[in-house]
Amino acid sequence: MVSGSVRRRRAALWAVLAVGFLFVNFHRTATAVLADSLARTFDATGSELGLLHSSFFYIYAALQLPAGLVVDRYGPRRIGATGLIVLSAGTVWFARSDTLLAAFLARAVVGLGGSVLYIATLRFCANWFRPDEYATMTGYTLAAAGAGGILATTPLALAIDRVGWRLAILATGMTTAVVAVAVAGAVRDTPGRAGYDGSGAVADTADASTASFADIVANTRSVLAEAETWLMGLLLFLVLGVNFTVLGLWGVPFVADVYDVSVARASTYLLVGNVGFVLGSPAIGALSDRTGRRTELIVATAVVFTLSYAVLIAVPPLPVVGVALFCALLANGGVSLVFTVGKERHEPAVAGTVAGVINSLGYVGAATLPTIMGAVLDAYWTGEAINGARVYTVAGYRVAFGIATAAALLAVVASLWLHRREARPTRRPSPAATDD
């Protein structure tokens, strides 16, 4: 049994890392509310806004595998704190940018710093929690990201109305620097480093030392050789790509343009979507741990994800938009069970590497789809601009949501294929991962 002191300590340390990840997701999705302000400030087209939004994800995606390697090698405390310091510096630069190029580079630096936080938090969970708690803790970690998404909707819109977008973003950068200090000072990589003897207190592998470089190389080769890895990566490519495009960039302009409401009011519908993220991730993770079902839940939520975006093609009444976004983000929590599936195929000592490989493929989608959707919308520009921000037609948004729905249907196919492969009785952890 896990002692009460261990439970309290690991929960507190996880919370510090989770707050850091909260700010990562804040910056991933803030451009939806910032879109009008950025369009006016930099006189940007839809394609340019899509590129600016994607600059975070280009470097974020490219660094997921290296992030997994360094987290496995040096531990979540050092890497998490360093990432938050870099993220804070990039945020301050972004808030002070005078040109579109400077803003693009600054957001890339934000992506550089944020690239390690999710992997570091998952590695912490692998070290401190039992295997049958991992999906639950992954869900709670994603719920923290959802909370960051909520802050990036109506609260950010209200802050922009009061103090302007630059000061609002600058304040988040300074706050993140404080969190970085807390991670460096408080977090401990394993129970052993926190002073616990590990005698049955946590998982059997919780106090294992960080992986050697040879182990990491061997396991990376093994992970990349598996078809399941690419299926899980494709799922994340499609689901994260669509959600971060809609929730992170074009969702607020869609509601504001089509339904003729203010940015502040439009942001409340994205807030509803992020509530689905906050509730769905821990609930589905806990259900998965309780029932032992992984791929079945992934398939079910991929179907819900597809239906949610298909509804938006019809440009339904505003309350239905809120429900559709809620369900789409709720489903995101189920698809994220791919991290648990990936972890269970390998030993915990390389949990960061496994998560990094899968996540890197996912964020290529988050880097690619915003630019594609921006180009589509530019083709349907009305020729009008309100306060410097372009206005797009209803037909343009319908085409864009049609692309999102097609991507979601492909995600269903990938989830069914993954379920079929995982259901085979011959599945075993990677041999390379079992060497000490």
C-alpha positions as CSV (number, residue, x, y, z in Angstrom):
1,M,0.0,0.0,0.0
2,V,1.1,3.5,-0.7
3,S,1.6,5.5,2.5
4,G,-0.3,8.7,3.2
5,S,2.9,10.8,3.2
6,V,3.9,9.5,-0.2
7,R,0.4,10.2,-1.6
8,R,0.5,13.8,-0.4
9,R,4.1,14.4,-1.5
10,R,3.7,13.0,-5.0
11,A,0.4,14.9,-5.5
12,A,2.0,18.2,-4.5
13,L,5.0,17.6,-6.8
14,W,2.9,16.5,-9.7
15,A,0.8,19.7,-9.2
16,V,3.8,21.9,-9.5
17,L,4.7,20.3,-12.9
18,A,1.1,20.3,-14.0
19,V,0.9,24.1,-13.4
20,G,3.9,24.5,-15.7
21,F,2.1,22.4,-18.4
22,L,-1.0,24.5,-17.9
23,F,0.9,27.5,-19.2
24,V,2.2,25.5,-22.1
25,N,-1.4,24.8,-23.2
26,F,-2.3,28.4,-22.5
27,H,0.2,29.6,-25.1
28,R,-0.7,26.8,-27.6
29,T,-4.3,28.0,-27.7
30,A,-4.2,31.7,-26.9
31,T,-3.9,32.7,-30.5
32,A,-7.6,32.1,-31.0
33,V,-8.5,35.0,-28.7
34,L,-5.4,36.9,-29.9
35,A,-6.2,36.5,-33.6
36,D,-8.0,39.8,-34.1
37,S,-5.4,41.7,-32.0
38,L,-2.5,40.1,-33.9
39,A,-4.1,40.7,-37.3
40,R,-4.4,44.4,-36.4
41,T,-1.0,44.7,-34.9
42,F,0.9,43.0,-37.7
43,D,-1.5,43.6,-40.6
44,A,-1.6,39.8,-41.0
45,T,-3.6,37.7,-43.5
46,G,-5.2,34.4,-42.5
47,S,-2.3,32.4,-43.9
48,E,0.1,34.6,-42.0
49,L,-1.8,34.1,-38.8
50,G,-1.9,30.4,-39.4
51,L,1.9,30.4,-39.9
52,L,2.4,32.5,-36.7
53,H,0.2,30.1,-34.7
54,S,2.0,27.1,-36.2
55,S,5.5,28.5,-35.3
56,F,5.0,27.2,-31.8
57,F,4.2,23.7,-33.1
58,Y,7.0,23.4,-35.6
59,I,9.7,23.4,-33.0
60,Y,7.4,21.7,-30.4
61,A,6.9,18.8,-32.7
62,A,10.5,18.5,-33.8
63,L,11.7,18.3,-30.2
64,Q,9.3,15.7,-28.8
65,L,11.6,12.8,-29.4
66,P,14.7,14.7,-28.1
67,A,12.6,15.8,-25.2
68,G,11.9,12.2,-24.3
69,L,15.5,11.3,-24.6
70,V,16.8,14.1,-22.3
71,V,14.0,13.6,-19.8
72,D,14.8,9.9,-19.5
73,R,18.5,10.8,-19.2
74,Y,18.4,13.8,-16.8
75,G,15.1,13.5,-15.1
76,P,11.9,15.6,-15.1
77,R,13.0,18.2,-12.5
78,R,16.0,19.7,-14.3
79,I,14.5,19.5,-17.8
80,G,11.1,20.8,-16.7
81,A,12.6,23.8,-14.9
82,T,14.8,24.6,-17.8
83,G,11.9,24.4,-20.3
84,L,9.8,26.8,-18.2
85,I,12.6,29.3,-18.1
86,V,13.0,29.2,-21.9
87,L,9.2,29.4,-22.3
88,S,9.1,32.5,-20.0
89,A,11.8,34.3,-22.0
90,G,10.0,33.5,-25.3
91,T,6.7,34.8,-23.9
92,V,8.3,38.1,-22.8
93,W,9.9,38.5,-26.3
94,F,6.5,37.7,-28.0
95,A,4.8,40.4,-25.9
96,R,7.4,43.0,-27.0
97,S,7.6,42.0,-30.7
98,D,7.3,44.8,-33.2
99,T,7.2,42.7,-36.4
100,L,5.5,39.6,-37.6
101,L,8.9,37.9,-38.0
102,A,9.9,38.7,-34.4
103,A,6.6,37.4,-33.2
104,F,7.1,34.2,-35.2
105,L,10.5,33.6,-33.8
106,A,9.4,34.4,-30.2
107,R,6.5,31.9,-30.4
108,A,9.0,29.3,-31.7
109,V,11.1,30.0,-28.5
110,V,7.9,29.5,-26.5
111,G,7.4,26.2,-28.3
112,L,11.0,25.3,-27.6
113,G,10.6,25.8,-23.8
114,G,7.2,24.1,-23.7
115,S,8.3,21.1,-25.6
116,V,9.6,19.2,-22.6
117,L,6.8,19.8,-20.0
118,Y,4.3,17.1,-21.0
119,I,7.0,14.5,-21.3
120,A,8.6,15.5,-18.0
121,T,5.3,15.3,-16.2
122,L,4.5,11.9,-17.7
123,R,7.9,10.6,-16.7
124,F,7.3,11.9,-13.2
125,C,4.0,9.9,-13.1
126,A,5.8,6.8,-14.4
127,N,8.3,7.1,-11.5
128,W,5.9,7.9,-8.7
129,F,2.7,6.1,-9.6
130,R,1.7,2.5,-10.1
131,P,1.1,1.2,-13.6
132,D,-2.7,0.9,-12.9
133,E,-2.7,4.6,-12.0
134,Y,-0.9,5.9,-15.0
135,A,-3.9,6.5,-17.3
136,T,-5.6,8.3,-14.5
137,M,-2.7,10.6,-13.9
138,T,-2.3,11.2,-17.7
139,G,-5.9,12.3,-17.7
140,Y,-5.3,14.7,-14.8
141,T,-2.3,16.1,-16.5
142,L,-4.3,16.7,-19.6
143,A,-7.0,18.3,-17.4
144,A,-4.4,20.8,-16.3
145,A,-3.8,21.6,-19.9
146,G,-7.5,22.1,-20.3
147,A,-7.4,24.5,-17.5
148,G,-4.8,26.4,-19.4
149,G,-7.0,26.4,-22.4
150,I,-9.8,27.9,-20.3
151,L,-7.6,30.7,-19.2
152,A,-6.8,31.3,-22.8
153,T,-10.5,32.0,-23.7
154,T,-12.8,34.4,-21.8
155,P,-10.3,35.3,-19.0
156,L,-7.7,36.3,-21.6
157,A,-10.3,38.1,-23.7
158,L,-11.3,40.2,-20.7
159,A,-7.7,40.9,-19.8
160,I,-7.0,42.1,-23.4
161,D,-10.0,44.4,-23.2
162,R,-8.7,45.9,-19.9
163,V,-4.9,46.1,-20.4
164,G,-4.2,45.2,-24.0
165,W,-2.8,42.0,-25.4
166,R,0.9,42.8,-24.8
167,L,0.6,43.4,-21.1
168,A,-1.7,40.4,-20.7
169,I,0.8,38.1,-22.3
170,L,3.8,39.7,-20.5
171,A,2.1,38.9,-17.2
172,T,1.9,35.2,-18.1
173,G,5.6,35.2,-18.9
174,M,6.5,36.5,-15.5
175,T,4.2,34.0,-13.8
176,T,5.8,31.1,-15.6
177,A,9.2,32.2,-14.4
178,V,7.9,31.8,-10.8
179,V,6.7,28.3,-11.6
180,A,10.1,27.4,-13.1
181,V,11.7,28.3,-9.7
182,A,9.2,26.2,-7.9
183,V,9.9,23.1,-10.2
184,A,13.6,23.5,-9.7
185,G,13.3,23.8,-5.9
186,A,10.5,21.4,-5.0
187,V,10.2,18.5,-7.6
188,R,12.2,15.3,-7.0
189,D,12.6,12.8,-9.9
190,T,11.9,9.6,-7.9
191,P,10.6,8.6,-4.5
192,G,14.2,7.6,-3.6
193,R,15.5,11.1,-4.3
194,A,12.7,12.4,-2.1
195,G,13.9,10.3,0.8
196,Y,11.6,7.3,0.6
197,D,13.1,3.9,0.6
198,G,10.6,2.6,-2.0
199,S,9.8,-0.6,-0.1
200,G,6.5,-1.2,-1.8
201,A,5.5,2.5,-1.4
202,V,5.1,3.1,-5.1
203,A,5.5,1.0,-8.3
204,D,8.3,-1.6,-8.3
205,T,10.2,0.4,-10.9
206,A,9.6,3.8,-9.3
207,D,13.0,4.3,-7.9
208,A,14.9,3.1,-11.0
209,S,17.8,5.3,-12.1
210,T,17.6,7.3,-15.2
211,A,18.1,5.3,-18.4
212,S,21.6,4.9,-19.9
213,F,22.3,6.3,-23.3
214,A,22.7,2.8,-24.8
215,D,19.3,1.8,-23.3
216,I,17.7,4.9,-24.8
217,V,19.1,4.3,-28.3
218,A,18.0,0.6,-28.2
219,N,14.5,1.5,-27.1
220,T,14.1,4.3,-29.6
221,R,15.0,2.0,-32.4
222,S,12.5,-0.5,-31.1
223,V,9.7,2.1,-30.7
224,L,10.2,3.4,-34.2
225,A,10.1,-0.1,-35.7
226,E,6.6,-0.8,-34.4
227,A,3.6,-0.2,-36.6
228,E,1.6,0.6,-33.5
229,T,3.8,3.6,-32.8
230,W,3.0,5.1,-36.2
231,L,-0.8,4.4,-35.8
232,M,-0.8,6.1,-32.4
233,G,1.2,9.0,-33.9
234,L,-1.2,9.3,-36.8
235,L,-4.2,9.4,-34.4
236,L,-2.5,12.3,-32.5
237,F,-1.5,14.0,-35.8
238,L,-5.2,14.1,-36.8
239,V,-6.9,14.8,-33.5
240,L,-4.4,17.3,-32.1
241,G,-4.0,18.9,-35.5
242,V,-7.7,19.6,-35.8
243,N,-8.3,20.6,-32.2
244,F,-5.4,23.0,-31.9
245,T,-6.4,24.5,-35.3
246,V,-10.0,25.1,-34.2
247,L,-9.6,25.7,-30.5
248,G,-6.2,27.4,-30.8
249,L,-6.8,29.7,-33.8
250,W,-9.9,29.8,-35.9
251,G,-12.7,28.9,-33.4
252,V,-13.1,32.4,-32.0
253,P,-13.1,34.1,-35.5
254,F,-15.6,31.5,-36.7
255,V,-18.1,32.3,-34.0
256,A,-17.5,36.0,-34.1
257,D,-17.8,36.2,-37.9
258,V,-20.6,33.8,-38.5
259,Y,-22.8,34.6,-35.5
260,D,-21.9,38.4,-35.3
261,V,-20.9,38.4,-31.7
262,S,-18.0,40.0,-29.8
263,V,-14.6,38.3,-29.4
264,A,-15.2,38.1,-25.6
265,R,-18.6,36.3,-26.1
266,A,-17.2,34.1,-28.9
267,S,-14.4,33.0,-26.5
268,T,-17.0,31.6,-24.1
269,Y,-17.9,28.8,-26.6
270,L,-14.2,27.8,-26.7
271,L,-14.2,27.9,-22.9
272,V,-17.1,25.3,-23.0
273,G,-14.9,23.2,-25.3
274,N,-12.0,23.3,-22.8
275,V,-14.3,22.3,-20.0
276,G,-14.9,19.1,-21.9
277,F,-11.1,18.7,-22.0
278,V,-10.8,19.2,-18.3
279,L,-13.6,16.8,-17.5
280,G,-13.0,14.2,-20.2
281,S,-9.3,13.5,-19.7
282,P,-9.3,12.4,-16.1
283,A,-12.7,10.7,-16.3
284,I,-11.8,8.6,-19.3
285,G,-8.4,7.9,-17.9
286,A,-9.9,6.7,-14.6
287,L,-12.4,4.6,-16.5
288,S,-9.7,3.0,-18.5
289,D,-7.6,2.1,-15.4
290,R,-10.7,0.7,-13.7
291,T,-11.9,-1.4,-16.6
292,G,-8.5,-2.2,-18.3
293,R,-9.9,-1.0,-21.6
294,R,-7.6,1.1,-23.7
295,T,-8.1,0.8,-27.5
296,E,-11.9,0.3,-27.1
297,L,-12.2,3.7,-25.5
298,I,-9.9,5.2,-28.1
299,V,-12.2,4.0,-30.9
300,A,-15.3,5.2,-29.2
301,T,-14.0,8.7,-28.6
302,A,-12.6,8.9,-32.1
303,V,-16.2,8.4,-33.4
304,V,-17.5,11.1,-31.0
305,F,-14.7,13.4,-32.3
306,T,-15.8,12.9,-35.9
307,L,-19.5,13.5,-35.2
308,S,-18.7,16.7,-33.3
309,Y,-16.9,18.4,-36.2
310,A,-19.4,17.0,-38.8
311,V,-22.1,18.9,-36.9
312,L,-20.2,22.2,-37.4
313,I,-20.3,21.9,-41.2
314,A,-24.0,22.7,-41.0
315,V,-23.3,26.0,-39.0
316,P,-25.8,25.0,-36.3
317,P,-27.3,27.4,-33.7
318,L,-24.8,28.8,-31.2
319,P,-25.7,26.5,-28.3
320,V,-25.1,23.5,-30.5
321,V,-21.6,24.9,-31.4
322,G,-20.8,24.9,-27.7
323,V,-22.0,21.3,-27.3
324,A,-20.0,20.2,-30.4
325,L,-16.8,21.8,-29.1
326,F,-17.4,20.3,-25.6
327,C,-17.7,16.8,-27.1
328,A,-14.7,17.2,-29.4
329,L,-12.4,18.1,-26.5
330,L,-14.0,15.5,-24.3
331,A,-13.1,12.9,-27.0
332,N,-9.5,14.3,-27.0
333,G,-9.1,12.9,-23.5
334,G,-10.0,9.4,-24.8
335,V,-7.7,9.5,-27.8
336,S,-4.9,10.5,-25.4
337,L,-5.0,7.0,-24.0
338,V,-2.5,6.2,-26.8
339,F,0.2,7.4,-24.3
340,T,-0.8,4.7,-21.9
341,V,-0.9,2.1,-24.6
342,G,2.6,3.2,-25.7
343,K,3.9,3.1,-22.1
344,E,2.5,-0.4,-21.5
345,R,4.4,-1.7,-24.5
346,H,7.8,-0.8,-23.0
347,E,9.5,-0.5,-19.6
348,P,8.9,2.6,-17.4
349,A,12.6,3.5,-17.6
350,V,12.0,4.7,-21.1
351,A,8.6,6.2,-20.6
352,G,9.7,9.6,-21.7
353,T,11.2,8.3,-25.0
354,V,8.0,6.4,-25.8
355,A,5.8,9.4,-25.1
356,G,8.1,11.7,-27.0
357,V,8.1,9.6,-30.2
358,I,4.3,9.5,-30.2
359,N,3.8,13.1,-29.3
360,S,6.2,14.3,-31.9
361,L,4.1,12.8,-34.6
362,G,1.0,14.3,-33.1
363,Y,2.3,17.8,-33.1
364,V,3.4,17.7,-36.7
365,G,-0.4,17.8,-37.3
366,A,-0.8,20.8,-35.0
367,A,1.9,22.6,-37.0
368,T,0.5,21.6,-40.4
369,L,-3.3,22.0,-40.3
370,P,-3.5,25.6,-39.1
371,T,-1.6,26.8,-42.2
372,I,-3.8,24.7,-44.5
373,M,-7.0,26.0,-42.9
374,G,-5.7,29.5,-43.0
375,A,-5.1,29.2,-46.8
376,V,-8.6,27.8,-47.3
377,L,-10.2,30.7,-45.4
378,D,-8.1,33.3,-47.3
379,A,-9.7,31.8,-50.5
380,Y,-13.1,32.8,-49.0
381,W,-12.1,36.2,-47.7
382,T,-15.0,38.6,-48.2
383,G,-12.7,41.5,-49.0
384,E,-13.8,43.2,-45.8
385,A,-11.8,43.9,-42.6
386,I,-13.2,44.9,-39.2
387,N,-10.7,46.8,-37.1
388,G,-7.9,45.4,-39.2
389,A,-9.0,41.8,-39.0
390,R,-10.2,39.9,-42.1
391,V,-13.8,38.6,-42.3
392,Y,-14.4,35.2,-43.9
393,T,-17.5,33.7,-45.5
394,V,-19.7,31.0,-44.1
395,A,-18.8,28.8,-47.1
396,G,-15.2,29.1,-46.2
397,Y,-15.7,27.9,-42.6
398,R,-17.9,25.0,-43.9
399,V,-15.1,23.9,-46.2
400,A,-12.6,24.2,-43.3
401,F,-14.8,22.1,-41.0
402,G,-15.2,19.6,-43.9
403,I,-11.4,19.2,-43.9
404,A,-11.6,18.7,-40.1
405,T,-14.3,16.0,-40.4
406,A,-12.3,14.1,-43.1
407,A,-9.3,14.1,-40.8
408,A,-11.4,12.8,-38.0
409,L,-12.8,10.0,-40.2
410,L,-9.2,8.9,-40.9
411,A,-8.6,9.0,-37.2
412,V,-11.4,6.5,-36.7
413,V,-9.8,4.2,-39.3
414,A,-6.4,4.4,-37.5
415,S,-8.0,3.7,-34.1
416,L,-9.8,0.6,-35.4
417,W,-6.5,-0.6,-36.9
418,L,-4.7,0.0,-33.6
419,H,-7.4,-1.9,-31.7
420,R,-7.1,-4.8,-34.0
421,R,-3.3,-5.0,-33.6
422,E,-3.5,-4.5,-29.8
423,A,-6.1,-7.3,-29.5
424,R,-3.6,-9.9,-30.8
425,P,-2.5,-12.3,-28.1
426,T,1.2,-12.1,-29.1
427,R,1.7,-8.5,-28.0
428,R,4.7,-8.2,-25.6
429,P,6.9,-5.3,-24.2
430,S,9.9,-4.5,-26.4
431,P,12.8,-6.9,-25.7
432,A,15.2,-4.0,-25.8
433,A,13.4,-2.4,-22.9
434,T,14.0,-5.3,-20.5
435,D,17.8,-5.0,-20.3
436,D,19.1,-3.4,-17.1
